[in-house]
Amino acid sequence: MSEITRVCIVGASGKLGRYMVRHALDRNYDVVGVCRPESVGKLADFGDRITIVPGRTNDSAVISQAVQGCDGVLTVLVPWGMDGYASGTAQAVLDHAEPHARLVFSCGWHISLDGKDAYSRSLKAQVAIGGRIGKWLRIADLDDQVEACRRIFKSQTSWTVVRGSDLKEGESEGLPVWSNRVGDAILESNRTKRIDFALFMVEALTNSDLIQTAPAIVSCRSESALAHG
Ligand SMILES: NC(=O)c1ccc[n+]([C@@H]2O[C@H](COP(=O)([O-])OP(=O)(O)OC[C@H]3O[C@@H](n4cnc5c(N)ncnc54)[C@H](OP(=O)(O)O)[C@@H]3O)[C@@H](O)[C@H]2O)c1
């Protein structure tokens, strides 16, 4: 795996994205952030420490420009809208990232790599009801996030799909622990600080054990992690 010096953060202006920018700058990486033009102001705090490429993240020309020369690409996959935003974003990254680049994508526990995850009844209900309401209101399409991950899983690139548990704001509790299977006892607490989700994404860039895996994460300070870690 090559050394990481330049990193592109796709979806940099969101909550997760801004934490990832901070962690990447802490590691002295050169950072290129992609965000919707109307959200550029949300990155003002970083001043000239990052390069911003404004544009929709599913715009192939925008991504092609942003990922040039990047050894790592961190992508926030969101199900917003009804126009294939998540799958378009994933596809643009898969198509244009440097062949050697480490690609790390965010999503939730509802995504399954091999269908062997064991979901609780409440999580299944949450996904089914949330998915239906999102589609009915035409504001979110969870199936498109599933499609985005299907494309990633079948790609030959050095991808990792990080599956976040329920997220909370607040101070860091440290690098989350993980399992390949939702349903494992270690994940039972189902909570992670958003700042630590971002930390895991950035750490994954240099962890070759995570290549072509979909780790489901939980806070290392959560009850289930302390009991089963
Ligand atoms: N929220 C949770 O509890 C949770 C749980 C598990 C996993 N996750 C995963 O964590 C990641 C980050 O989620 P988050 O909830 O923390 O959100 P977030 O970091 O605030 O990111 C939201 C992203 O969606 C973009 N966005 C918002 N509305 C949009 C629209 N209508 N069209 C296109 N893009 C839009 C935002 O861009 P702008 O800055 O331009 O608005 C931003 O990049 C996602 O991959 C999610 O699946 C979240």
PDBQT file of the ligand as one rigid body, heavy atoms in Angstrom, charges set to zero:
ROOT
HETATM    1  N1  LIG A 301     -26.985   9.961  11.341  1.00  0.00    +0.000 N 
HETATM    2  C1  LIG A 301     -26.780   8.768  11.885  1.00  0.00    +0.000 C 
HETATM    3  O1  LIG A 301     -27.172   8.470  13.037  1.00  0.00    +0.000 OA
HETATM    4  C2  LIG A 301     -26.003   7.724  11.102  1.00  0.00    +0.000 A 
HETATM    5  C3  LIG A 301     -25.948   6.416  11.625  1.00  0.00    +0.000 A 
HETATM    6  C4  LIG A 301     -25.184   5.477  10.962  1.00  0.00    +0.000 A 
HETATM    7  C5  LIG A 301     -24.490   5.821   9.806  1.00  0.00    +0.000 A 
HETATM    8  N2  LIG A 301     -24.591   7.072   9.311  1.00  0.00    +0.000 N 
HETATM    9  C6  LIG A 301     -23.839   7.397   8.093  1.00  0.00    +0.000 C 
HETATM   10  O2  LIG A 301     -22.948   8.455   8.414  1.00  0.00    +0.000 OA
HETATM   11  C7  LIG A 301     -22.732   9.247   7.266  1.00  0.00    +0.000 C 
HETATM   12  C8  LIG A 301     -22.941  10.697   7.632  1.00  0.00    +0.000 C 
HETATM   13  O3  LIG A 301     -24.246  10.874   8.049  1.00  0.00    +0.000 OA
HETATM   14  P1  LIG A 301     -24.699  12.069   8.985  1.00  0.00    +0.000 P 
HETATM   15  O4  LIG A 301     -26.129  11.778   9.360  1.00  0.00    +0.000 OA
HETATM   16  O5  LIG A 301     -23.703  12.252  10.071  1.00  0.00    +0.000 OA
HETATM   17  O6  LIG A 301     -24.753  13.281   8.006  1.00  0.00    +0.000 OA
HETATM   18  P2  LIG A 301     -23.724  14.445   7.718  1.00  0.00    +0.000 P 
HETATM   19  O7  LIG A 301     -22.364  14.074   8.112  1.00  0.00    +0.000 OA
HETATM   20  O8  LIG A 301     -24.272  15.700   8.262  1.00  0.00    +0.000 OA
HETATM   21  O9  LIG A 301     -23.717  14.517   6.129  1.00  0.00    +0.000 OA
HETATM   22  C9  LIG A 301     -24.834  14.813   5.388  1.00  0.00    +0.000 C 
HETATM   23  C10 LIG A 301     -24.325  14.974   3.972  1.00  0.00    +0.000 C 
HETATM   24  O10 LIG A 301     -25.432  14.955   3.095  1.00  0.00    +0.000 OA
HETATM   25  C11 LIG A 301     -25.394  16.092   2.258  1.00  0.00    +0.000 C 
HETATM   26  N3  LIG A 301     -26.772  16.466   1.952  1.00  0.00    +0.000 N 
HETATM   27  C12 LIG A 301     -27.718  16.919   2.787  1.00  0.00    +0.000 A 
HETATM   28  N4  LIG A 301     -28.876  17.108   2.113  1.00  0.00    +0.000 NA
HETATM   29  C13 LIG A 301     -28.631  16.745   0.838  1.00  0.00    +0.000 A 
HETATM   30  C14 LIG A 301     -29.416  16.695  -0.349  1.00  0.00    +0.000 A 
HETATM   31  N5  LIG A 301     -30.689  17.047  -0.354  1.00  0.00    +0.000 N 
HETATM   32  N6  LIG A 301     -28.827  16.268  -1.482  1.00  0.00    +0.000 NA
HETATM   33  C15 LIG A 301     -27.549  15.907  -1.494  1.00  0.00    +0.000 A 
HETATM   34  N7  LIG A 301     -26.740  15.923  -0.394  1.00  0.00    +0.000 NA
HETATM   35  C16 LIG A 301     -27.293  16.334   0.744  1.00  0.00    +0.000 A 
HETATM   36  C17 LIG A 301     -24.696  17.137   3.073  1.00  0.00    +0.000 C 
HETATM   37  O11 LIG A 301     -24.158  18.084   2.221  1.00  0.00    +0.000 OA
HETATM   38  P3  LIG A 301     -24.231  19.634   2.552  1.00  0.00    +0.000 P 
HETATM   39  O12 LIG A 301     -23.150  19.932   3.553  1.00  0.00    +0.000 OA
HETATM   40  O13 LIG A 301     -24.006  20.235   1.225  1.00  0.00    +0.000 OA
HETATM   41  O14 LIG A 301     -25.604  19.927   3.126  1.00  0.00    +0.000 OA
HETATM   42  C18 LIG A 301     -23.614  16.286   3.746  1.00  0.00    +0.000 C 
HETATM   43  O15 LIG A 301     -22.516  16.076   2.906  1.00  0.00    +0.000 OA
HETATM   44  C19 LIG A 301     -23.639   8.697   6.180  1.00  0.00    +0.000 C 
HETATM   45  O16 LIG A 301     -22.910   7.834   5.350  1.00  0.00    +0.000 OA
HETATM   46  C20 LIG A 301     -24.680   7.904   6.960  1.00  0.00    +0.000 C 
HETATM   47  O17 LIG A 301     -25.217   6.838   6.186  1.00  0.00    +0.000 OA
HETATM   48  C21 LIG A 301     -25.332   8.040   9.931  1.00  0.00    +0.000 A 
ENDROOT
TORSDOF 0
